[in-house]
């Protein structure tokens, strides 16, 4: 398990490009035949990637969690960003096509992943109680149509794990897909002073990239992000990006509350 320690805004101006990437970009979540995990001390979130290949792989129990099993005191949201695959949780098997979301509550002991071509993204946070495991197929969540083709940010945002949807302790999660010809996400930008948010960008061509803005609104930097790479965005940081083509991303949050609208907007004219 890779560990990323908490950061503060004053660090940003002094970071090199590599230093910025080391703190906020997760480049190697998906490795064939493995389940990779990254622990960020921002809201104690764990990001993971499971790439089962020809053989199933199991959710490990890293020593850093000091738990009897991974979900002893945690919950997890799982999104399949690859071909159809299955997730088995305590003997119950769920089939996840591309962009399906599976929420698994705390207390689930055994989780495994199967399906050649499947690629499972995991977002986990501490949980104080257990909620039922729920599978949501693409299109079954609450879809919001946002943006406009004129401003190159037309996108479909599907809320899945949230206060008025699949119940959780603190995870809020969904999938956004940009329409053809649109490249900007989350513009105008915003911050979440009460939550950490992470993005996983996917469905990018091999030679395509997203330029992701991060940092305080008046002291921004950018990260160049490739397919199936994740961004850790602390509560004080904006999170917005523009691609060389359209793409999709999984957004997930954890922290003080589950209010999707609890955000502090930053108009483009205020960004530096």
ZINOR-V370175 format. One line per field, one symbol per residue. ss: DSSP state (H for helix, E for strand, - for the rest). A space follows every 10 residues. Layout:
ss = ???
This chain:
ss = -EEE----HH HHHH--HHHH HHHHEE---- ---EEEEEEE ----EEEEEE E-----EE-- --HHH----- ---EEEEEEE ----EEEEE- -EEEEE---- EEEE------ EEEE-----E EEEEEE---- ---EEE---- -EEEEE--HH H---EEEEEE E----E---- -EEEEEEE-- ---EE---EE E---EEEEEE EE-------E EEEEEE--EE EEEEE---EE EEE------E EEE----EEE EEEEE----- ---EEE-HHH --
